[in-house]
């Protein structure tokens, strides 16, 4: 079957129907604006000429005065009409060839384009200034060099054009509009200048759209970069939480195995004490295990877990273990990392008091200096020499503190004046909690 497709040189361009009212408006605009500019120039020249003629004498006295008025009024209107008609015909022919209908923005001397910025106002104006001061935007606007550039950071505005002064014509204004908490808009529009008095051929709209295209590309690239950075931070946060959960999972069996071993011993030696310890253990597990793998907790919760643990150990050790917990009520709701205090308390019992041949005491004291929360676990047991390097608890705490706070948190284990050990855990308070 033969193809019925016509060759490209036989295909007629699509016929465009322009809005007639818009065409009439465009025509009158294209006539009156050049006429007004020519009238102003001609009036100034006539004033100069008549002033010179008056000083030299009545040179053109044979002309009636109304003749000069008619000539001055009609000449710019005639000349402006000729120029405007030529511009209108040329512009409409170009639009017809391109298959583009006439629009309001094409005939406007101050077209405007709005963009939405994903950045804050200061970052937006910095990005716009960096983009609009380069050679690429000058070439896109037909300057073949970087544009003449000015900005006002306080007003959030940038101006660029082909020459100075910028108000003389063809300059573009970029304004950052928006309140904090709202969407930031970038408004690009042609400034009022001498080109207002000339017939518009769509060049103002093309210049504004060229600037908008460059800014839109840069804003999209910056938005993609910010989203990629947020995704990377989110992945790091997920990995951090997974690692913290794995480290905290090491604490759970360590504590449980020691407690069950103590319970097994008491079952053989003291059934009543074993029943009491079992009751404490059940209550502890009901409250502790569901949230032990959380990456956040409060000081009140961690102190309560330490109290339950010490109560369990007191059943086994009897009068050999005493403990006290001091914390101001206003500190209890402060955030505190989970499963760290219980490790310090367990070390104090196992490596400090269980090895001593005398009764001992464990004191837990919480204080705050406004920016940091400090929890001190003290015992008067066998001392630091016998506890150095014992167990994995201290290394586990150090690693979790580094993951959570970096260098802002610390764990210090020192010899106490009473002969035992002081373990001080210090963490920063979040903003607004000081």
ChimeraX attribute file (.defattr): number of C-alpha atoms within 10 A of each C-alpha:
attribute: neighborCount
match mode: 1-to-1
recipient: residues
	/A:1	3
	/A:2	4
	/A:3	5
	/A:4	6
	/A:5	8
	/A:6	8
	/A:7	7
	/A:8	7
	/A:9	6
	/A:10	8
	/A:11	9
	/A:12	8
	/A:13	10
	/A:14	11
	/A:15	12
	/A:16	15
	/A:17	11
	/A:18	15
	/A:19	12
	/A:20	10
	/A:21	9
	/A:22	13
	/A:23	16
	/A:24	11
	/A:25	14
	/A:26	23
	/A:27	19
	/A:28	15
	/A:29	20
	/A:30	26
	/A:31	27
	/A:32	19
	/A:33	21
	/A:34	24
	/A:35	26
	/A:36	16
	/A:37	18
	/A:38	19
	/A:39	20
	/A:40	13
	/A:41	13
	/A:42	16
	/A:43	15
	/A:44	12
	/A:45	12
	/A:46	14
	/A:47	12
	/A:48	12
	/A:49	12
	/A:50	15
	/A:51	11
	/A:52	11
	/A:53	13
	/A:54	12
	/A:55	9
	/A:56	9
	/A:57	9
	/A:58	10
	/A:59	10
	/A:60	11
	/A:61	8
	/A:62	7
	/A:63	9
	/A:64	9
	/A:65	10
	/A:66	9
	/A:67	10
	/A:68	12
	/A:69	10
	/A:70	10
	/A:71	10
	/A:72	15
	/A:73	15
	/A:74	14
	/A:75	15
	/A:76	23
	/A:77	19
	/A:78	13
	/A:79	16
	/A:80	24
	/A:81	20
	/A:82	15
	/A:83	17
	/A:84	25
	/A:85	18
	/A:86	14
	/A:87	19
	/A:88	21
	/A:89	12
	/A:90	13
	/A:91	18
	/A:92	18
	/A:93	12
	/A:94	13
	/A:95	16
	/A:96	18
	/A:97	13
	/A:98	13
	/A:99	14
	/A:100	15
	/A:101	14
	/A:102	21
	/A:103	14
	/A:104	11
	/A:105	15
	/A:106	19
	/A:107	24
	/A:108	20
	/A:109	24
	/A:110	19
	/A:111	21
	/A:112	20
	/A:113	16
	/A:114	16
	/A:115	16
	/A:116	16
	/A:117	23
	/A:118	17
	/A:119	17
	/A:120	16
	/A:121	20
	/A:122	13
	/A:123	12
	/A:124	21
	/A:125	23
	/A:126	12
	/A:127	16
	/A:128	23
	/A:129	20
	/A:130	11
	/A:131	17
	/A:132	23
	/A:133	18
	/A:134	14
	/A:135	15
	/A:136	17
	/A:137	23
	/A:138	20
	/A:139	13
	/A:140	15
	/A:141	21
	/A:142	12
	/A:143	16
	/A:144	13
	/A:145	15
	/A:146	18
	/A:147	24
	/A:148	18
	/A:149	19
	/A:150	15
	/A:151	16
	/A:152	11
	/A:153	12
	/A:154	7
	/A:155	10
	/A:156	17
	/A:157	20
	/A:158	21
	/A:159	24
	/A:160	24
	/A:161	24
	/A:162	21
	/A:163	15
	/A:164	13
	/A:165	10
	/A:166	20
	/A:167	16
	/A:168	15
	/A:169	18
	/A:170	22
	/A:171	26
	/A:172	26
	/A:173	21
	/A:174	27
	/A:175	21
	/A:176	25
	/A:177	18
	/A:178	15
	/A:179	11
	/A:180	8
	/A:181	7
	/A:182	9
	/A:183	15
	/A:184	19
	/A:185	19
	/A:186	25
	/A:187	18
	/A:188	26
	/A:189	25
	/A:190	24
	/A:191	25
	/A:192	18
	/A:193	15
	/A:194	12
	/A:195	19
	/A:196	17
	/A:197	19
	/A:198	22
	/A:199	27
	/A:200	22
	/A:201	20
	/A:202	19
	/A:203	15
	/A:204	25
	/A:205	21
	/A:206	16
	/A:207	22
	/A:208	23
	/A:209	18
	/A:210	15
	/A:211	23
	/A:212	21
	/A:213	14
	/A:214	16
	/A:215	23
	/A:216	18
	/A:217	12
	/A:218	16
	/A:219	20
	/A:220	14
	/A:221	12
	/A:222	17
	/A:223	15
	/A:224	13
	/A:225	12
	/A:226	14
	/A:227	12
	/A:228	12
	/A:229	12
	/A:230	12
	/A:231	12
	/A:232	12
	/A:233	12
	/A:234	12
	/A:235	12
	/A:236	12
	/A:237	12
	/A:238	12
	/A:239	12
	/A:240	16
	/A:241	17
	/A:242	14
	/A:243	14
	/A:244	20
	/A:245	16
	/A:246	12
	/A:247	17
	/A:248	21
	/A:249	14
	/A:250	13
	/A:251	20
	/A:252	15
	/A:253	11
	/A:254	15
	/A:255	14
	/A:256	13
	/A:257	11
	/A:258	13
	/A:259	18
	/A:260	14
	/A:261	10
	/A:262	18
	/A:263	25
	/A:264	12
	/A:265	14
	/A:266	18
	/A:267	15
	/A:268	9
	/A:269	11
	/A:270	12
	/A:271	13
	/A:272	12
	/A:273	18
	/A:274	21
	/A:275	15
	/A:276	15
	/A:277	25
	/A:278	17
	/A:279	12
	/A:280	18
	/A:281	20
	/A:282	11
	/A:283	12
	/A:284	18
	/A:285	14
	/A:286	10
	/A:287	15
	/A:288	18
	/A:289	11
	/A:290	9
	/A:291	13
	/A:292	18
	/A:293	21
	/A:294	15
	/A:295	18
	/A:296	12
	/A:297	18
	/A:298	15
	/A:299	21
	/A:300	17
	/A:301	17
	/A:302	21
	/A:303	21
	/A:304	16
	/A:305	20
	/A:306	22
	/A:307	19
	/A:308	20
	/A:309	20
	/A:310	22
	/A:311	20
	/A:312	23
	/A:313	22
	/A:314	17
	/A:315	20
	/A:316	20
	/A:317	16
	/A:318	12
	/A:319	12
	/A:320	16
	/A:321	20
	/A:322	18
	/A:323	15
	/A:324	11
	/A:325	14
	/A:326	13
	/A:327	16
	/A:328	10
	/A:329	8
	/A:330	7
	/A:331	15
	/A:332	16
	/A:333	12
	/A:334	16
	/A:335	20
	/A:336	24
	/A:337	18
	/A:338	21
	/A:339	25
	/A:340	20
	/A:341	24
	/A:342	23
	/A:343	21
	/A:344	22
	/A:345	22
	/A:346	19
	/A:347	21
	/A:348	27
	/A:349	22
	/A:350	17
	/A:351	21
	/A:352	25
	/A:353	25
	/A:354	17
	/A:355	12
	/A:356	16
	/A:357	10
	/A:358	13
	/A:359	15
	/A:360	20
	/A:361	19
	/A:362	24
	/A:363	17
	/A:364	22
	/A:365	17
	/A:366	20
	/A:367	15
	/A:368	18
	/A:369	9
	/A:370	10
	/A:371	14
	/A:372	17
	/A:373	21
	/A:374	19
	/A:375	23
	/A:376	21
	/A:377	22
	/A:378	26
	/A:379	29
	/A:380	23
	/A:381	28
	/A:382	22
	/A:383	23
	/A:384	18
	/A:385	10
	/A:386	13
	/A:387	17
	/A:388	10
	/A:389	11
	/A:390	12
	/A:391	14
	/A:392	13
	/A:393	18
	/A:394	19
	/A:395	12
	/A:396	17
	/A:397	23
	/A:398	16
	/A:399	13
	/A:400	21
	/A:401	22
	/A:402	13
	/A:403	14
	/A:404	16
	/A:405	12
	/A:406	11
	/A:407	10
	/A:408	13
	/A:409	18
	/A:410	17
	/A:411	17
	/A:412	12
	/A:413	17
	/A:414	14
	/A:415	16
	/A:416	16
	/A:417	10
	/A:418	13
	/A:419	13
	/A:420	24
	/A:421	25
	/A:422	25
	/A:423	23
	/A:424	20
	/A:425	22
	/A:426	21
	/A:427	22
	/A:428	19
	/A:429	19
	/A:430	11
	/A:431	7
	/A:432	6
	/A:433	11
	/A:434	13
